[in-house]
Amino acid sequence: MASVLRRAASAFQSLAHIVGPPPSEQELRVRPWRRIRGDATLRLQYDLDSSSMVFDVGGYEGDWASEIAGRYGCTIHIFEPVPEFATKIQERLGKNAKIHVHAFGLAASSRSEPMGVNADSSSIFGAFTGREANQVVRLLDITEFLERHQIRSIDLLKINIEGGEYELLERLVQTGEVMNIRNVQVQFHDFVENAEQRMRALQDELERTHYLTYQFPFVWENWRRKAAD
């Protein structure tokens, strides 16, 4: 009997080695999004045209901005605090006069921050991600940017900034600027302190002025302004 159990345990271990480790919680969250090809559908399908204003906060390589520009021909401000990434976006998209690349990020306050640079997972939250800070980047208060450029309305604000989304949205709610944004497309991240509580609080605030058009928790969601526009 013992030999049978040993053989069964050995077979189970071999099978586990072949199959691999179980999927993480985030991998399970992403699966429904991938099934509907959300990056190629929901994230790009908006009521935009050549007169629209779009903010891409967390540009990385400029893929999303390039798709939006190609579809709608709108004005796009891309914010990418990692100089290397910003330079590459400028080289790729800079010939389009309607695309403006900014080598800084948007936040709740203007400051410099150490960042752990790691491709599209670059983040200022190294203590939570385990990525050691290896570069100092610039962040600008979003309200300061809006005032400086006299931007009164944004048709689509896309946010993917690896934990920085919380302070950015909290700032927009605090100042009331969120009312000037028609669509908020955001990826919340779960690795910052009190992430779920802060996300729920922001969703409650957004619900006062916007309504959900799609939601895949901690993957992507979009909020559209309720007011007639």
Beta strands, then each sheet from edge to edge (+ up, - down):
strand 1: 53-57
strand 2: 75-79
strand 3: 99-102
strand 4: 105-107
strand 5: 111-115
strand 6: 135-141
strand 7: 156-159
strand 8: 183-186
strand 9: 210-216
strand 10: 220-225
sheet 1: 3+ 2+ 1+ 7+ 8+ 10- 9+
sheet 2: 4+ 6+ 5-
end
